Amino acid sequence: MQRTEAYAWLATEMGVHEKRCHIGFFDLDQCLKVAQVSMEMFEDLTADHRVHDQKRIIHLSGNSNSRGMPCHVI
């Protein structure tokens, strides 16, 4: 996500116009909301990467069962 895309996303999340979407314009409650929605987005993005990475590791290792789940060798 590029900077302009991030500001557009945040403006939508905050319910403000993009030109007013700057931390310096926000009150305490708005700053807390920025932290909350940003953390949620971060968790979503990192979860997507973890799933992708896990699938890639399984594919590369060839260690999966019929449902594509990892098989652990003991």
N, C-alpha and C positions, 0 to 999 in steps of 0.2 A: 504494500500500500504506500503510495507516494504521499508527500506532505499535504498537498491540496486535497487528495482523497481522504486523508485522515481528518482534516478540518471539516470537510463536507459531512463525513460520517458523524463526527462529534457534534456538529451543529444540529444534525437531525436528532441525535440522542438527547441533546440538551433542550431541543425545542427553541433554538435561537437562530437568527440569521447568521450566515457564514461571516459576515463582516463584524459581527459582535461576538464571535466565537473565539475568545482569547482569555486565558486564565486571569489576566490582569483586569478583566471586566467582570469576573464572577465574584459572588459573595461566598461565604463559608459553605453554605449548603450546596451551592452549585459546584464548588471545588470538591466536596465530598462525593457528589454524584459523578464528577469526572473520574475520580479515583475508582469508584465502583464500576462504572461502565467500561472503563479502560481495562480493569482487572478481568472482567467477564470476557472481553474481547481477547485479551492475552491468553486466558485459559482455553477459549475456543480455538484459537490459532495453534497453540502448542499441542492441544489434544489432537487436532487434525494431523499435525506433523508426527506425533507419536504413533498414530494408527498407520500412517503412510510408511514410516520407518519400520514398524513391526512387520507389515505386509512385505516390504522389500527384503527384510532379513529372512523371513520365512521362505520367500520365493528363491532367494539366492542360495539358501542352505538346503532347500528341498525337504526340510523336515516339517511336514504337515500331514494331518490326517485327511479323510475324505471331505471334511467340511472346511478345510483350509486352516484349521487351528494348529498351533505349534505342538509338536510331539517332543517331549523331553526324554532324552536318552539318559539312563541311569547306569 
